[in-house]
């Protein structure tokens, strides 16, 4: 039986034969790539075939820069008609030579030229972009919007020798556009350079916020951009070199040589568009003139005394006037999972529980539900309205164990799962924490965090799951200030991902585990349901209170006490209970139960928990009455205290036992006690 032809794969193999670098993309879409395309794009036909087996029917992209190409992207849109732009340029004598040409589904064209140029948007003119260094295009045979008819196809073929050179006028126009965007005052610093507090701001930026350069993933551009930002923070060129060598270069993969850092800083200070020191507090204030039109030394000294640290200006670009807010209906909130206890987009969440209670299983089944659109939880408590990519950093598990769990998830799913948008980072030797202490014992981000940020920025996941806080951020677990820094770091990952929900797994305190484990074994009989309630409290989460306080969604999980198994008619091995009692944007989710069947969580529906609790308490009252001869009044006055019951609660439960015929008492003559008796 013959196989169905795959035009996109055939083109990918043909491109690889030309020496052009290709990579797989989600079927029917322009993104996301199914690999780290800037690193993995290849001209190796064996690798292309391997990807084709792994992602059958996928789209394919051409990495322009690694292929030595620049693709001129011509749009055919009413508000930006690239063909009209090219006609105007042609009249000016700026002509694009005939070359390999691809027709796009929207009616535009991709013109392939030999030679390097940057990725640009409408720098040549309206409706004309370039895809070069740092960019890619879909290749012929690929289709978009799930419509097999909306394909890219070759409109003008050409042999490798016939691929035209990128015209000089294109490069000149791109350079002119870049130069015209420069601030005319760029060579005049907006404030005095190398002020002490600005040097410290630059140091803090390079240490905590600046994106690390990663080889093969735009490292040159990243380092140049960072140097431009340092320039705007108000430090001189030599100070920028010193700072970048000291605190930034160790975060880069691999590190630059001193000469390379020197060259990149020189280029930034030579070609940057904005004024030096434009981002300093001083640049935000203009001198106050006196009535004579000048600024007096006295005025300057007064201003310095009034505001020696003019930090107000830091908020100048971020502060928003509320007058224009709330005037129209805001967009509806987006959800990762929707329903009671649902998880909203763009927030930090925590899933906490004792070891072995199924947190990682729950996270993986939740992730598979998001990427596939299929309920992989055998009765999930939520719906999953936003289908999209997910990144899981499973730092506690090796790849082979992760693969076993995914196999069980696939086996138990109601249909075949498309997990092509699920990206997993397993435990590996040498995996560093996302944050560590420096020599001054201050908590700082690591290279691993910079690497993760780059992946999140590229994939833009719906959910980023991290397992676990103790492995990835353990040094920030106990102290409140450090816990707040960890949560700020997680919130930054949400921002980098364009609205990602970042959820981290965590543990509960030993005290809460002991309380759960002692159900039914304490000196004073305490209902197992009460211990369950305590084990599921957000207060049970281990470590710094800042972790729970700064999270916007907290789910707690625990193994149900064995004493509850019979009561809820559970005949399996491990019964897991979860609850979402801290949630800022949805109603709380009370106890939701799962049967952990050989490493897969299946929804379990027990009897009403309140009724279970009441029956347990009534059983304890009966046991007490069998051991103690007491009257009704004596029990309500003193006996109930041995069972930790309030008078009203004891009266209610005792009345229900009498109504059920399990307990009786005889009304006697005045002055004589009516003794309680157990029936049967």
Secondary structure, DSSP 4 states (H G I P E B T S, - for coil): -PPPP-HHHHHHHHHHHTT--EEEE-TTSS--BSS-HHHH-B--HHHHHHHHHHSTT-EEEEETTTTTEEEEEE-EETTEEHHHHHHHHHHTT--PPP--EEE-TTS-EEEEEES--B-EEEEEETTEEEE-BT-EEE-TT-BSTT-TTSB-EEEE---GGGSPBPPHHHHHHHHHHHHHTS-TTTTS-SS-TT-HHHHHHHHHIIIIISPPPBTTTTHHHHHHHHHHHHHHTT--HHHHHHHIIIIIGGGSBSPPPHHHHHHHHHHHHHH-SSPTTTTSTGGG-PPPP-TTSS--HHHHHHHHHH-SS-GGGGGTTT---GGGTTSSPPPPPPEEEBSTTPEESS-EEEEEE-TTSSHHHHHHHHHHHHHHSS-TTSS-SSB------EEEEETTS-HHHHHHHHHHHHHHSSS----TTEEEEE--TTPPPSEEE-TTS-EEE-HHHHHHHHHHHHH--SEEEEE-HHHHSGGGSSSHHHHHHHHHHHHHHHHHTTSPEEEEEE-B-HHHHHHHHTTTTSSS---HHHHHHHHTSGGGB-S-HHHHHH-SEEEEEEEPPHHHHTTTT--SS-EEEEEEEEESSS--EEEEEEEE-SS-EEEE--S-HHHHHHHHHHHHHHHHHHH---BHHHHHHTGGGGGT--HHHHHHHHHHHHHTTSEEE---STTS--BEEE--
